[in-house]
Amino acid sequence: MTLLHRDPDTVVRSLAELADVALALETQAQRRYDELARILAQRGESTVASLLRELAAAAGGHAAQASGWRAQLGAEPPARSRALPSEIADAWDELARSALLTPLRVLAQAVTGERRVFVYYSYLAARAVDPAVRQAAERLAGEALRRAAQLRRHRREAWRRERRSHPPAPATTPEELVRQAAPLLAEAAAAHAALAAAPSTGGDVAAADLLQDLAQAEAREAGVPAPEPVPPPRGLSAAERRRRALMPLERLSELYEAAAERASSEAMLAAAQAGLELTVARLRRVASVL
């Protein structure tokens, strides 16, 4: 995996500028951890929500240190937050929108985020002309790498918990994959038919038609009758409707991804890749109308 898609091409010329970078990174991390802690707490994931609040508090402490560092250097407060590589924020945005915001996913992204910060500081150290700036950037890179190692331990614990609660039974043939996908396809069909009939979607003919077409196609692939449209409960937020529509598709994508990784034959790999491509296309279509 490429942690940064391109060289950030940034030169930090002073310790004050490097402190600006550190302040921007830690402020963003604090905001992301707080946001995800709130979402997970609402879903009943109190243990990981508590961990994320601890991480947010730690990031807030690091931001305060960066701000104090700037003050010691006699630098004026920055007029605006320093621009950061888009990859550092984009993955968090995608994760926050996910219907499958599991503890494992959150912690895996936290690890990746710290590794991206490490790579960014390493770029800055390599480009620094001032030896003091280079040494400070290398120190900050090392701190990010140590945080990533700590988060990996939490991620392994979450992985073990998830495996215990969802024992894996990977498909080994295309026929098995079809059987495993069928319940998720049926679930997706029911969710999309319900949302197509919901009053909130009824005013948007294009959205309702798309959801109904998807529901019929998914039911055919699952080998079940077309679902009767049963509207979801009234009062659901737009975010909850979106989550209900995307969740079975995201679970399908995980099923196909796992099957592709474990494929031991060309036929199995082709079946998994075809299923994944179709599911990702449907995810995009559903996300575009909800």
C-alpha positions in Angstrom: 0.0 0.0 0.0 1.3 3.5 -0.9 0.9 5.6 2.2 1.3 8.9 0.3 0.4 8.8 -3.3 2.9 11.4 -4.3 5.8 13.3 -2.8 4.4 16.1 -0.8 7.1 18.4 -2.2 7.2 20.5 1.0 10.2 22.2 2.5 10.0 23.3 6.1 12.6 26.1 6.6 12.2 26.7 10.3 11.3 25.1 13.6 8.3 27.4 13.8 7.0 26.0 10.5 7.6 22.5 11.7 5.6 23.3 14.8 2.8 24.5 12.6 2.8 21.1 10.8 2.7 19.3 14.2 -0.1 21.5 15.4 -2.2 20.9 12.3 -1.6 17.1 12.3 -2.5 16.7 16.0 -5.5 19.0 15.9 -6.9 17.0 13.0 -6.2 13.7 14.8 -8.0 15.0 17.9 -11.0 16.0 15.9 -11.1 12.6 14.0 -10.8 10.5 17.1 -13.5 12.5 18.9 -15.9 12.2 16.0 -15.4 8.4 15.7 -15.6 7.9 19.4 -19.0 9.6 19.4 -20.2 7.4 16.5 -19.0 4.2 18.1 -20.5 5.2 21.5 -23.9 5.6 19.8 -23.5 2.1 18.4 -22.8 0.6 21.7 -19.0 0.0 21.1 -18.1 1.5 24.5 -14.7 -0.1 24.9 -13.3 1.2 21.6 -15.1 4.5 22.0 -13.3 4.9 25.3 -10.0 4.1 23.7 -10.6 6.7 20.9 -11.4 9.3 23.5 -8.1 8.5 25.2 -6.4 8.9 21.8 -8.2 12.2 21.2 -7.0 13.4 24.6 -3.5 12.4 23.8 -3.6 14.1 20.4 -5.0 17.2 22.2 -2.0 17.1 24.5 0.4 16.8 21.6 -1.4 19.8 19.9 -0.9 21.8 23.1 2.8 20.9 23.2 3.1 22.0 19.5 1.4 25.3 20.4 3.7 25.8 23.4 6.7 25.0 21.2 5.7 27.8 18.8 5.3 30.2 21.7 8.8 29.3 23.0 10.2 30.0 19.5 8.5 33.4 19.6 6.4 32.7 16.5 3.0 34.4 15.9 -0.1 32.2 15.9 -0.7 30.8 12.3 -3.2 32.7 10.3 -4.8 29.5 9.2 -4.2 25.8 9.6 -1.4 24.4 7.5 -2.3 22.4 4.5 -1.6 18.7 4.9 -1.4 15.8 2.3 -4.9 14.8 1.3 -4.3 11.1 2.1 -4.1 11.9 5.8 -7.7 13.2 5.8 -9.3 11.3 3.0 -9.2 7.8 4.5 -10.8 9.2 7.8 -13.6 10.8 5.7 -14.3 7.5 3.9 -14.2 5.6 7.2 -16.7 8.0 8.9 -19.1 7.5 6.1 -18.9 3.7 6.2 -21.9 1.6 7.4 -19.5 -0.9 8.8 -17.6 1.2 11.3 -16.2 -1.7 13.3 -13.6 -1.4 16.0 -11.2 -3.3 13.9 -11.6 -0.9 10.9 -11.2 2.1 13.1 -8.0 0.9 14.7 -6.6 -0.3 11.4 -7.2 3.2 10.0 -5.6 4.7 13.1 -2.5 2.6 12.5 -2.4 3.7 8.8 -2.9 7.3 9.8 0.1 7.3 12.2 2.2 5.5 9.5 1.3 8.3 7.0 2.3 10.9 9.6 5.6 9.1 10.0 6.2 9.1 6.2 5.3 12.8 6.0 7.7 13.8 8.7 10.3 11.6 7.1 9.9 13.6 3.8 10.2 16.8 5.7 13.4 15.6 7.5 14.9 14.6 4.2 14.2 18.0 2.6 15.2 20.1 5.6 18.2 22.3 5.1 18.5 23.4 8.7 20.0 20.5 10.8 17.8 21.5 13.8 14.7 21.2 11.7 15.9 17.8 10.3 16.6 16.5 13.8 13.2 17.7 15.1 11.3 16.2 12.1 13.1 12.9 12.6 12.1 12.9 16.3 8.5 13.6 15.4 8.6 10.8 12.8 9.9 8.4 15.5 7.0 9.4 17.9 4.5 8.7 15.1 6.0 5.3 14.5 5.9 4.4 18.2 2.2 5.4 18.3 1.6 3.2 15.3 3.2 0.3 17.2 1.0 0.9 20.2 -2.1 1.0 18.0 -1.2 -2.2 16.3 -1.5 -4.0 19.7 -5.0 -2.6 20.1 -5.8 -3.6 16.5 -4.7 -7.2 17.2 -6.9 -7.4 20.2 -9.9 -6.1 18.2 -9.1 -8.7 15.4 -9.1 -11.5 18.0 -12.4 -10.3 19.4 -14.0 -10.0 15.9 -12.8 -13.5 14.9 -14.3 -15.0 18.1 -17.6 -13.3 17.5 -17.6 -14.0 13.7 -15.8 -17.3 13.0 -14.5 -17.2 9.4 -15.7 -19.8 7.0 -14.1 -18.7 3.7 -15.5 -20.0 0.5 -13.2 -22.2 -1.5 -15.2 -22.6 -4.7 -17.3 -20.3 -6.8 -20.4 -22.3 -5.9 -19.7 -21.8 -2.2 -19.2 -18.1 -2.8 -22.6 -17.8 -4.4 -24.2 -19.6 -1.4 -22.4 -17.3 1.1 -23.4 -14.2 -0.9 -27.1 -15.1 -1.2 -28.2 -14.0 2.3 -26.4 -10.7 2.0 -27.9 -10.1 -1.5 -31.4 -10.9 -0.1 -30.7 -8.5 2.8 -29.6 -5.8 0.4 -32.7 -6.4 -1.8 -35.0 -6.0 1.2 -33.3 -2.8 2.4 -33.3 -1.2 -1.0 -36.9 -2.1 -1.7 -37.9 -0.6 1.7 -36.0 2.6 1.1 -37.5 2.9 -2.4 -40.9 2.9 -0.8 -40.0 5.3 2.0 -41.7 8.7 2.0 -38.3 10.4 2.2 -37.3 8.7 -1.1 -40.7 8.9 -2.8 -40.3 12.5 -3.8 -37.1 11.6 -5.7 -38.3 9.4 -8.6 -34.8 8.7 -9.9 -33.6 7.6 -6.5 -36.7 5.4 -5.9 -36.4 3.8 -9.3 -32.7 3.1 -8.8 -33.2 1.5 -5.4 -36.1 -0.6 -6.8 -34.1 -1.8 -9.8 -31.2 -2.7 -7.5 -33.6 -4.6 -5.2 -35.0 -6.7 -8.0 -31.5 -7.5 -9.4 -30.2 -8.5 -5.9 -33.3 -10.7 -5.3 -32.7 -12.5 -8.6 -29.0 -13.1 -7.8 -30.0 -14.3 -4.3 -32.5 -16.7 -5.7 -35.4 -15.2 -3.7 -38.7 -13.6 -4.8 -38.7 -9.8 -5.2 -39.2 -8.4 -1.7 -42.4 -6.6 -0.8 -41.7 -3.0 -0.1 -42.0 -2.5 3.6 -41.0 1.1 4.4 -38.6 1.6 7.3 -39.8 3.1 10.6 -40.7 6.7 10.4 -38.3 9.2 11.9 -35.1 7.6 10.6 -32.4 10.2 10.0 -30.8 10.5 6.5 -27.6 9.0 8.0 -29.4 6.0 9.3 -31.2 5.4 6.0 -27.9 5.6 4.2 -26.3 3.2 6.7 -29.1 0.6 6.3 -28.7 0.8 2.5 -25.0 0.5 2.5 -24.3 -2.1 5.2 -25.3 -5.3 3.3 -23.3 -4.1 0.3 -20.2 -3.3 2.4 -20.5 -6.8 4.0 -20.7 -8.3 0.5 -17.6 -6.4 -0.6 -15.7 -7.8 2.5 -16.9 -11.3 1.6 -15.6 -10.9 -2.0 -12.4 -9.3 -0.9 -11.6 -12.1 1.5 -12.5 -14.7 -1.2 -10.2 -13.0 -3.7 -7.3 -12.9 -1.2 -7.7 -16.6 -0.4 -8.5 -17.8 -4.0 -6.6 -20.9 -4.9 -7.8 -21.2 -8.5 -8.3 -18.8 -11.4 -12.0 -19.6 -11.4 -12.4 -18.7 -7.8 -10.4 -15.5 -8.3 -12.5 -14.5 -11.3 -15.7 -15.1 -9.4 -14.6 -13.1 -6.4 -13.3 -10.2 -8.5 -16.5 -10.1 -10.6 -18.7 -10.0 -7.4 -16.5 -7.3 -5.9 -16.6 -5.1 -9.0 -20.4 -5.3 -9.2 -20.8 -4.6 -5.5 -18.5 -1.6 -5.5 -20.4 -0.2 -8.5 -23.7 -0.7 -6.5 -22.2 1.0 -3.5 -21.3 4.0 -5.5 -24.8 4.1 -7.1 -26.6 3.9 -3.7 -24.3 6.4 -2.1 -25.0 8.8 -5.0 -28.8 9.0 -4.2 -28.8 8.8 -0.4 
